[in-house]
Amino acid sequence: MIYINGKWTEGKSSSFSSISPLDNKLIWDGNYASNSQVLNAINSAHAAFPDWNKRGLDSRLKIIQRFYTLLEINKEKIKDPELVTNRKRVWR
């Protein structure tokens, strides 16, 4: 899954897998982004930058702190490779 312009979507290029070096089990598989998806992501980021750039430090810190809080809340789900493998929708 790739995140472009506020939306999750499947990559449209070739597939790849992430294999655990501990036990050679599949951790995750998916598709790379296509060239057009990469260009769309770049253009979306470029378009979003002026608004992000206007935000003050306090506003940016609130976003970063919220991200940290969500990581803390979900760290048990995130750290378990089996859960990531079997419940991909956790990331959506």
Secondary structure, 3 states (H helix, E strand, C coil): CEEECCEEECCCCCEEEEECCCCCCEEEEEECCCHHHHHHHHHHHHHHHHHHHHCCHHHHHHHHHHHHHHHHHHHHHHHCHHHHHHCHHHHC
